[in-house]
Amino acid sequence: MSYTINDEVYKRISKKVEDGIFKKGKKLKQRSFREESITDFPVSERTPENPRTREFFIFEFTEPEVFNYIKNHIEQFDREFFKDLLASDRYATIFRNNCFAIMPLEYIDEEMCSLAILNAIDYGADAWFYSTYERKPEALTADLWKLGARLYETDENKILDITPEEYKDVEYYKERCCTNYRYFGSEVVCRTDKIMDSIPQEILTPEFLVGLLVVSLENIAMFNEKALETKISYSDTSSGEIVTETIWQFVVKLNGNLIRNIKLNDERIEYFLNHYDKDSKEYNYAFKDKYKKYKKKKKNPKAYAEQMARTGDYYRNAAEEAMLRIHVNVLNGEEPTQVFDDMAKATRNVQQAFLPIKYRERVPAELCKQYDSEEYLELMYNLLGIEIIEERDDLFYRVNMPEEWTVTTKGYWNYVKDKDGGDVLTYFSRSLFYDRDAYVRSINIPDEKKDGIKRLIKQSEQKKENN
């Protein structure tokens, strides 16, 4: 499957293929060569210089023995072989031992490089580019340098440092400031605003920055602080008035999901919350986690750092414990999957425990504008008499629960009951170190306590004002 990107430079290069100026190689169907004998292939498919087929060398190219054979017998492999290789094996351009590292110099030209970059738009698929620069830099045209700057550049400015000065025009810098693409064919953020720091200030005009947003609003991820705070003026379509605001305000108003790519501060938080409710998808999927981390870090940087360290320790300790338990279980003749099963836990009395921070149900309609799901869950914990001691990590509170409450565990599900056996909480907890999650699925508030929610809300609002 081939992938394209919505980019003018990319289109100029690919058009030469579409117009027949450049000829693509044949994309060969891969077969297994590990289990087949040479006698399984017709004589017509075998190369005269070696008892192996072209397909074998193409699809086994990255194997060290095959790579070294081709390198040491390069005269046996013609230009069409390398074009077929580019069309059939995407890994041929990725590693240090890539095809451009051994290809005869007369084969390395604009056509071959264009075929390579059209098939190597993945993040990190840049080895062929640097091999070409080291062996035959004149084969890299202006468009190849520009698209390379978009696809392969990193914070280290490796491509910027080697790009010939005559190619560093406005379009080149525009390419550097566009978000990158991965092999899924969708636009993703995989670079940072540090790249914009390396661009001459005379290039970063309001017109240049707006032009980046016209290409894609996602390009806001590449904007540094100075660019984000640049003011622009435009005519509001609804009122007809001329509006002047910062670029980050313009983008957040158009697409709140892009707040995930903008560094938070108090002003930006207030602006976002004035435009998006706490029950909106923009709040829940793009803003909430980032906002909560910002608050923790700002309120107590030391405590935030300690919590992050505890979370890291959890994953390391869980991995070590899991490996030990797997080893013991296997020695006892049990299935390794039993290591993650807690079904053997008996019902037990609990006072201090760990309960989830996340809540997977909707907040009541009358409260969803004011509280998000986690803030609402915290209110419900307080209403039930559960005292939150601290956030243990990114998933759990450490809490004191009322005496004689019990927790029963069945697989990944946990059931909290009060002293009379009434249902209180149902929550999910998966402690696999590579796939960890926890959330409350349901919470039951006794009728006699429901009136207390107004009091708690008032106390919560007072606490927010004091903070």
Secondary structure, DSSP 8 states (H G I E B T S, - for coil): -----S-HHHHHHHHHHHTTSS-----------SS--GGGS-GGGB-TTSSSBHHHHHHTTTSHHHHHHHHHTGGGS-HHHHHHHHHH-GGGGTSSS-GGGTS-GGG-SHHHHHHHHHT--STT--HHHHHHHHH-GGG--HHHHHHHHHHH--TT-HHHHHS-GGG-SHHHHHHHTS--B-TTSSB---S-THHHHTS-TTT--HHHHHHHHHH-GGGGGG--HHHHT-EEEEE-TTT--EEEEEHHHHHHHH-GGGGGGS---HHHHHHHHHHS-TTSHHIIIIIHHHHHHHHHHHH-HHHHHHHHHHHHHHHHHHHHHHHHHHHHHHHTT--GGGGG--TT---EEEEEEEEES-B-S---TTTTTT--HHHHHHHHHHHTT-EEEEE-SSSEEEEEEEEEEEEEEETTEEEEE-TTS-EEEEEEEE--TTS-EEEEEEE---HHHHTHHHHHHHHHHHHHHH-
